[in-house]
Every structure is written in C-alpha cells, then in structure tokens.
Amino acid sequence: MGIGTSILLKMNTEKALRKLGVPATVTTSDISAARGAAQGADLILTSAELAEKLEGTGVPVAVVNNFMNAGEIEGVLSTHVPQA
Amino acid sequence: MALDLLSALPDTAVVLSAHPSDWREAVRLAGDALTRSGSTTSEYTGEMLAAIDELGPYIVIAPGIAIAHSRPSPSVLRSGLSWVRLDEPVEFGHSRNDPVGLVIGLAARDHADHLEVMSAIAAALADQQATAALATAASADTVRDLLANASAGQS
C-alpha cells in the first residue's frame, strides 16, 4: 500500500547515494510484500510508523522521518553504508 | 516525461482554504476532490481512510505534508492528484511531522502511474523555496506552475 510514499523515498535516496558516491540499487515495495522484497538487501529504509513491521528479516532497518530531506537521508545512509 | 498537470490536477481537484476539524475529515476532503475531478469513485476515500486505520499515519512523509492514497483498485477511474491546503493544520498522530497543513490525494491505476504522478510533485516537495511558495499560492494555476517549474529545474 505504501508504493506511493516509497517512490518519494526512493527518489531522494538515489539522490543521496549519488552525492555520497555509493553505487546501489534502490527498489520500492508496499508493506505487505516488503519482508519478501527485503531478502538479499543490504538495508531497509522506512518510516518510524512502519519500522516495527520490518524487523526480524536479518536486514538492518533504518528510519527516515522526512522523506523529502536529502540531508537527513544522507546522514542515515552514511551511518549504515560503508564509504567507497 | 512531463505529466500533463492540468489533466492530473485540474481546478476541481484543488482546495486552497479548507477547514477540516480532524485528520479524518482532511483525508475525506482530499478524496472528495479526487472524486469531483473524475479520478476516483467515492469508494476510494474509504480505501484511503482504511489504509491509515490499518498502518498508521506513515503517510505524513515530511513536516506538514500528508500523501493520502491507497493501492490501485477498481475505484480509481484515471490516475490523478488532489491538493487540499488547510487554513488550520490538523494532527495526524505522527511522531515527528505533525501538524499537517497540506494533504495531497493520490490515485493511480498501476505502479507505473504511481511513479509518474509522484515524480511530478517530488521536485517541488524537496525544494524549500517551492514548498514555501506552494503554501501561499493563490490559485490552482499557481500551484501547477510551481510544480512544473520545480520539475523542470531538476536535471
């Protein structure tokens, strides 16, 4: 159901990754399919409201509060992604 | 690919001075606007509210901004947006981004349309100058111009 909002997060995450110089593939998923979609991922980005539903997959979960704030997303990514 | 904003967000889908008493009414206004502009049947409004009842206020994606939406369904007649600006912001119960002064309704027939419609508004919502101008835009034309200019300015 969260395809709409996750597209915004994907766009701004890709922007942040480019700025950080980290090559990565970003995909979106609605919450009902997200646990499956996370298999093989390095990191899950989501909102605080949905984070709990995504725990326990073995993939780290990071919370972004403002999906439109590239600076916040860069900060979240740089604590989880090894710098190139 | 530029979306035809006049078709996706026609005048009938824009409300610039709403007075909902709570978040539920604010989402209903965004749904009414989608129905009025021909994007959805009135059932879609209930689907948007059910999504929030089920998953919580995660749709408040940035300070003051909620994206009301549900998944593609038969109640979506054609993909489009609605734009409901509140004179008095309301609480959605979000831990960080309350209160909400702008509810954007989103209806899409499929995931590709979701992407196209969201792309049309993403640049403006990420731009502080554009969001400040959108908060005081006096007409639907101005809203569409600001969205289009922000998209064009993004390389």
Chai-1 contact restraints between the chains, C-beta under 6 A:
chainA,res_idxA,chainB,res_idxB,connection_type,confidence,min_distance_angstrom,max_distance_angstrom,comment,restraint_id
A,M1,B,A51,contact,1.0,0.0,6.0,A-B,restraint_1
A,M1,B,R71,contact,1.0,0.0,6.0,A-B,restraint_2
A,I3,B,H111,contact,1.0,0.0,6.0,A-B,restraint_3
A,I3,B,H114,contact,1.0,0.0,6.0,A-B,restraint_4
A,G4,B,I67,contact,1.0,0.0,6.0,A-B,restraint_5
A,G4,B,H69,contact,1.0,0.0,6.0,A-B,restraint_6
A,G4,B,L106,contact,1.0,0.0,6.0,A-B,restraint_7
A,G4,B,H114,contact,1.0,0.0,6.0,A-B,restraint_8
A,T5,B,I61,contact,1.0,0.0,6.0,A-B,restraint_9
A,T5,B,I67,contact,1.0,0.0,6.0,A-B,restraint_10
A,I7,B,L115,contact,1.0,0.0,6.0,A-B,restraint_11
A,I7,B,M118,contact,1.0,0.0,6.0,A-B,restraint_12
A,L8,B,M118,contact,1.0,0.0,6.0,A-B,restraint_13
A,L8,B,A122,contact,1.0,0.0,6.0,A-B,restraint_14
A,M11,B,A122,contact,1.0,0.0,6.0,A-B,restraint_15
A,S47,B,Y58,contact,1.0,0.0,6.0,A-B,restraint_16
A,A48,B,S95,contact,1.0,0.0,6.0,A-B,restraint_17
A,E49,B,G56,contact,1.0,0.0,6.0,A-B,restraint_18
A,E49,B,Y58,contact,1.0,0.0,6.0,A-B,restraint_19
A,L50,B,Y58,contact,1.0,0.0,6.0,A-B,restraint_20
A,N65,B,R96,contact,1.0,0.0,6.0,A-B,restraint_21
A,N66,B,A62,contact,1.0,0.0,6.0,A-B,restraint_22
A,F67,B,I61,contact,1.0,0.0,6.0,A-B,restraint_23
A,F67,B,A62,contact,1.0,0.0,6.0,A-B,restraint_24
A,M68,B,A62,contact,1.0,0.0,6.0,A-B,restraint_25
A,M68,B,L125,contact,1.0,0.0,6.0,A-B,restraint_26
A,M68,B,A126,contact,1.0,0.0,6.0,A-B,restraint_27
